[in-house]
Amino acid sequence: MKAAAQSGEEPRWGKGTEFPEDGKFLEGPHTRASEFRRLLRIGADFIRGFRGLHFVGPCVTVFGSARFQEDHRYYALAREMGRRLGRAGFTVLTGGGPGIMEAANRGARDVKAPSIGCNIILPKEQKPNPYLDRWLEFRYFFVRKVMLVKYSYAFVVLPGGFGTMDEIFECATLIQTGKIKNFPLVLMGTDYWQPLKDFLCHGMVPEKTILPADCDRLLFTDSVDEAMERILDAATHELGLVWQPAPRRVLGEEGLQKADPGEREEVRKAG
């Protein structure tokens, strides 16, 4: 992949890393100087994310597999979910790749709602999808995960693989431990998620490794109406979406505010 990067070939997407140095990250202690340089790179990743997402408004993050094609029923479900979120005044935030991510961003684009992708440079699969108003590129997975959670008021999860499972349990753990409020966590595609639901509610709960309330925090549904009802109820009665910072010219931030503030009026009034 290093050779591909040097040749000017576009980075691709997948489960590896474009930078050989990233493989050293978890190897253990290195020299103080190299650890400090790595800290600066991580900090730069965070700053790029904070700066790029500061004015996107209230988001809902949609997770799911990159492998579903346009003719798949889960693609259609994600696209409709993106439309409904956009119509409600939310910015649709995804990992920016193909499959479910593309479908949700495409749904937002269908209704002229803001559509954002938080990408990570990886060597396989595909480049960012074509339905993004803005996309940010991250070097570190954990920084990207922070961004996908930090700016969202709800999480919608469609069928996916290891990465999607990681995102489900990351959000569920943050909610369970009180690190974030009891934000809606909606799993769509009930036939796909049924074994997971059985394991959580009829395996872990009886063994008392989680509480019944932990299982109840997850909404399993195929209904876009039911999903939107849960999300909007939390937005209007629990979370309060009232603050929208103004960009400052002196900081060069005006160009970062892509969406028309009027598109966000319904959500702001809901608070």
ChimeraX attribute file (.defattr): number of C-alpha atoms within 10 A of each C-alpha:
attribute: neighborCount
match mode: 1-to-1
recipient: residues
	/A:1	17
	/A:2	12
	/A:3	9
	/A:4	13
	/A:5	13
	/A:6	8
	/A:7	9
	/A:8	8
	/A:9	10
	/A:10	12
	/A:11	20
	/A:12	19
	/A:13	21
	/A:14	17
	/A:15	11
	/A:16	15
	/A:17	22
	/A:18	23
	/A:19	15
	/A:20	11
	/A:21	9
	/A:22	14
	/A:23	11
	/A:24	11
	/A:25	12
	/A:26	7
	/A:27	8
	/A:28	6
	/A:29	10
	/A:30	11
	/A:31	7
	/A:32	9
	/A:33	9
	/A:34	11
	/A:35	13
	/A:36	12
	/A:37	11
	/A:38	15
	/A:39	12
	/A:40	12
	/A:41	14
	/A:42	17
	/A:43	13
	/A:44	14
	/A:45	18
	/A:46	20
	/A:47	13
	/A:48	14
	/A:49	20
	/A:50	14
	/A:51	11
	/A:52	18
	/A:53	22
	/A:54	16
	/A:55	21
	/A:56	24
	/A:57	25
	/A:58	23
	/A:59	26
	/A:60	24
	/A:61	29
	/A:62	29
	/A:63	27
	/A:64	33
	/A:65	23
	/A:66	25
	/A:67	17
	/A:68	20
	/A:69	16
	/A:70	15
	/A:71	8
	/A:72	12
	/A:73	12
	/A:74	22
	/A:75	26
	/A:76	18
	/A:77	21
	/A:78	30
	/A:79	24
	/A:80	19
	/A:81	26
	/A:82	34
	/A:83	24
	/A:84	22
	/A:85	26
	/A:86	27
	/A:87	19
	/A:88	17
	/A:89	20
	/A:90	29
	/A:91	27
	/A:92	32
	/A:93	32
	/A:94	28
	/A:95	28
	/A:96	30
	/A:97	28
	/A:98	27
	/A:99	21
	/A:100	32
	/A:101	31
	/A:102	32
	/A:103	31
	/A:104	34
	/A:105	35
	/A:106	24
	/A:107	26
	/A:108	30
	/A:109	21
	/A:110	16
	/A:111	14
	/A:112	15
	/A:113	27
	/A:114	26
	/A:115	28
	/A:116	24
	/A:117	25
	/A:118	24
	/A:119	21
	/A:120	25
	/A:121	22
	/A:122	20
	/A:123	21
	/A:124	15
	/A:125	14
	/A:126	16
	/A:127	19
	/A:128	22
	/A:129	19
	/A:130	13
	/A:131	24
	/A:132	22
	/A:133	16
	/A:134	17
	/A:135	20
	/A:136	19
	/A:137	17
	/A:138	22
	/A:139	20
	/A:140	16
	/A:141	12
	/A:142	12
	/A:143	18
	/A:144	21
	/A:145	17
	/A:146	12
	/A:147	20
	/A:148	24
	/A:149	20
	/A:150	14
	/A:151	20
	/A:152	19
	/A:153	24
	/A:154	22
	/A:155	23
	/A:156	23
	/A:157	22
	/A:158	24
	/A:159	22
	/A:160	19
	/A:161	12
	/A:162	10
	/A:163	13
	/A:164	18
	/A:165	16
	/A:166	13
	/A:167	18
	/A:168	20
	/A:169	12
	/A:170	14
	/A:171	20
	/A:172	22
	/A:173	14
	/A:174	15
	/A:175	18
	/A:176	19
	/A:177	10
	/A:178	10
	/A:179	10
	/A:180	15
	/A:181	13
	/A:182	19
	/A:183	22
	/A:184	25
	/A:185	23
	/A:186	24
	/A:187	24
	/A:188	24
	/A:189	19
	/A:190	17
	/A:191	13
	/A:192	13
	/A:193	16
	/A:194	12
	/A:195	10
	/A:196	14
	/A:197	19
	/A:198	12
	/A:199	12
	/A:200	20
	/A:201	18
	/A:202	13
	/A:203	14
	/A:204	16
	/A:205	17
	/A:206	13
	/A:207	11
	/A:208	9
	/A:209	10
	/A:210	15
	/A:211	15
	/A:212	15
	/A:213	11
	/A:214	15
	/A:215	17
	/A:216	11
	/A:217	16
	/A:218	16
	/A:219	18
	/A:220	20
	/A:221	16
	/A:222	17
	/A:223	14
	/A:224	16
	/A:225	12
	/A:226	14
	/A:227	22
	/A:228	18
	/A:229	12
	/A:230	16
	/A:231	21
	/A:232	20
	/A:233	13
	/A:234	17
	/A:235	21
	/A:236	15
	/A:237	11
	/A:238	13
	/A:239	16
	/A:240	15
	/A:241	19
	/A:242	13
	/A:243	10
	/A:244	14
	/A:245	9
	/A:246	11
	/A:247	15
	/A:248	10
	/A:249	9
	/A:250	7
	/A:251	7
	/A:252	9
	/A:253	15
	/A:254	13
	/A:255	11
	/A:256	15
	/A:257	16
	/A:258	12
	/A:259	17
	/A:260	11
	/A:261	13
	/A:262	9
	/A:263	19
	/A:264	23
	/A:265	14
	/A:266	14
	/A:267	19
	/A:268	21
	/A:269	11
	/A:270	15
	/A:271	14
